[in-house]
C-alpha cells in the first residue's frame, strides 16, 4: 500500500455515525485482507459484529429526518462533492481496489469512474422526484400523489465490484432522501471504507452513510434484514443467498431489490460481423477474470460460421496476459481465491467428462488464485458448464442451427439477467430481442452497463432496477392524498 498517495484513504475499522468505530469485544478477531494475486497480507481490518450493525442502523434511523428534510438541491450538492472527490482520488481508489480484489489496474480505474457516475447521476435525478395530480371523481375533491423516501436502507454487497456495487445502491438511496447502512464483502472491505472517508470529506452528515465490516454473515444479515427500523433491503450476490435473505425480510415485510445470479447467452448469427462479435465476447467474458454477474456464460455460434468464429476467438483469448493487476500490460488478473478456482476447475472437469473438449487453457495459473483463460468446444446446453454460472475465465462454445432453436436454448435457464447477440438483420434483431427472457440485452454490444440505464434481471436473477430514472423507484414510497370538502 506504499504507493497510495493519500494514506488516509486506507482505513481499518467500520464507519458508523460519522466515526471510525472499532469493536469493543475482545473476542472479535481482525479480518485479514489478502492480495489474491500474491497471497500476501495487505492489512487487517477490525471485525465488527451484531452490536456494531445495530449501532449503524440506529445511527441511520436518527439521521433520517435530518437528511430527508434537506432540499433535493442540498442533497445534490453534497453528493456532487462526493463524486468529485472520488474522481480526484481515482488513482488511489483504483490501486486499493486492485490490491484487494485483483482486477487489472485499468479495469479498476474504470470501476471507480463507473461507481462515481451513479453518485453524479442520482445527485441530479433526486431533483426530479415528481408526483401527480389525478382528476377527481367529484368537484369537491382533489387527488394528489407524492413520493417520499422509504426510510433506512440496508445493503449487502459482493467482492467482485467492491466500489461500484455500493455506489449504485447508496447513490440512489441518498438521492431519494434515505439513509444507508452497508455490509461489504469481507474479502474487499478497503474500497468501501475509502468511500466512507470521502463521503465524510464531502460533507455527507453523520449517520447518513454507514459501513460495517464483519465476518458474522448470519448475525449481521439478520439485523439488516429483520430490524424493524430498516425499511428497505438491497442485495447483490448469488441466487441461493438472495432467496434466504428475502425470506428473512418477509418477517417485517420489507421492500427488497435483488441482483442475483446470471447465465448470460452470447449468440453469434451467421450474418454477424464476426470480428465485432469476438471483440464483444472478449469484453463481456473476460472482464474481471469472468467474475461478473452479467458475464457471457454460454457462447452460441450458428453452425456455418462456427469454425471461423472459434479460430479467431481462440487466438484472441490466447493473447490475454495473465498476472498481477498492478503489472503493466496484464489484461486478466486472479480469481478472488483458491476456492473460486476450484469451483471453476470442477465445472470444466465435469464438462470434459461429459464430452466437452479443452482447446485452450483448462489449468490453474501461476499460483492457486489464477485460472488460465479457457475455451471449450463440443459443448452441449445440458452440460454442467452451460447450466451453472461459471464466474470464471472459461468460454464454452455451443453450435446451433437456427433462430428458434437458439432462443429456446438461451431461455432454458432459471436465470434472466443479461443476454447478448450479434446480427445485422433488422427483422432478426427485433424477433430475438423480444424473444429472449432476460432483463438486459446487448445487441451488437458486449459492454452494456452505465448509470443512465436500468440494470436488473427477471426470473431468478432478481427484482428491481439500479441506475437510470427507474432506479429511484425502489427507494421511494408512493403516497395518495385525497383532499375533500372543497365545494364549501
C-alpha positions, 0 to 999 in steps of 0.5 A, a space after each residue: 500500500 506504499 504507493 497510495 498517495 493519500 494514506 488516509 484513504 486506507 482505513 481499518 475499522 467500520 464507519 458508523 455515525 460519522 466515526 471510525 468505530 472499532 469493536 469493543 469485544 475482545 473476542 472479535 478477531 481482525 479480518 485479514 485482507 489478502 492480495 489474491 494475486 500474491 497471497 500476501 497480507 495487505 492489512 487487517 481490518 477490525 471485525 465488527 459484529 451484531 452490536 456494531 450493525 445495530 449501532 449503524 442502523 440506529 445511527 441511520 434511523 436518527 439521521 433520517 429526518 435530518 437528511 430527508 428534510 434537506 432540499 433535493 438541491 442540498 442533497 445534490 450538492 453534497 453528493 456532487 462533492 462526493 463524486 468529485 472527490 472520488 474522481 480526484 482520488 481515482 488513482 488511489 481508489 483504483 490501486 486499493 481496489 486492485 490490491 484487494 480484489 485483483 482486477 487489472 489496474 485499468 479495469 479498476 480505474 474504470 470501476 471507480 469512474 463507473 461507481 462515481 457516475 451513479 453518485 453524479 447521476 442520482 445527485 441530479 435525478 433526486 431533483 426530479 422526484 415528481 408526483 401527480 395530480 389525478 382528476 377527481 371523481 367529484 368537484 369537491 375533491 382533489 387527488 394528489 400523489 407524492 413520493 417520499 423516501 422509504 426510510 433506512 436502507 440496508 445493503 449487502 454487497 459482493 467482492 467482485 465490484 467492491 466500489 461500484 456495487 455500493 455506489 449504485 445502491 447508496 447513490 440512489 438511496 441518498 438521492 431519494 432522501 434515505 439513509 444507508 447502512 452497508 455490509 461489504 464483502 469481507 474479502 474487499 472491505 478497503 474500497 468501501 471504507 475509502 468511500 466512507 472517508 470521502 463521503 465524510 470529506 464531502 460533507 455527507 452528515 453523520 449517520 447518513 452513510 454507514 459501513 460495517 465490516 464483519 465476518 458474522 454473515 448470519 448475525 449481521 444479515 439478520 439485523 439488516 434484514 429483520 430490524 424493524 427500523 430498516 425499511 428497505 433491503 438491497 442485495 447483490 450476490 448469488 441466487 441461493 443467498 438472495 432467496 434466504 435473505 428475502 425470506 428473512 425480510 418477509 418477517 417485517 415485510 420489507 421492500 427488497 431489490 435483488 441482483 442475483 445470479 446470471 447465465 448470460 447467452 452470447 449468440 453469434 448469427 451467421 450474418 454477424 460481423 464476426 470480428 465485432 462479435 469476438 471483440 464483444 465476447 472478449 469484453 463481456 467474458 473476460 472482464 474481471 477474470 469472468 467474475 461478473 454477474 452479467 458475464 457471457 456464460 454460454 457462447 452460441 455460434 450458428 453452425 456455418 460460421 462456427 469454425 471461423 468464429 472459434 479460430 479467431 476467438 481462440 487466438 484472441 483469448 490466447 493473447 490475454 496476459 495473465 498476472 498481477 493487476 498492478 503489472 503493466 500490460 496484464 489484461 486478466 488478473 486472479 480469481 478472488 481465491 483458491 476456492 473460486 478456482 476450484 469451483 471453476 476447475 470442477 465445472 470444466 472437469 465435469 464438462 470434459 467428462 461429459 464430452 466437452 473438449 479443452 482447446 485452450 487453457 483448462 489449468 490453474 495459473 501461476 499460483 492457486 488464485 489464477 485460472 488460465 483463460 479457457 475455451 471449450 468446444 463440443 459443448 452441449 446446453 445440458 452440460 454442467 458448464 452451460 447450466 451453472 454460472 461459471 464466474 470464471 475465465 472459461 468460454 464454452 462454445 455451443 453450435 446451433 442451427 437456427 433462430 428458434 432453436 437458439 432462443 429456446 436454448 438461451 431461455 432454458 435457464 432459471 436465470 434472466 439477467 443479461 443476454 447478448 447477440 450479434 446480427 445485422 438483420 433488422 427483422 432478426 434483431 427485433 424477433 430475438 430481442 423480444 424473444 429472449 427472457 432476460 432483463 438486459 440485452 446487448 445487441 451488437 454490444 458486449 459492454 452494456 452497463 452505465 448509470 443512465 440505464 436500468 440494470 436488473 434481471 427477471 426470473 431468478 436473477 432478481 427484482 428491481 432496477 439500479 441506475 437510470 430514472 427507474 432506479 429511484 423507484 425502489 427507494 421511494 414510497 408512493 403516497 395518495 392524498 385525497 383532499 375533500 370538502 372543497 365545494 364549501 
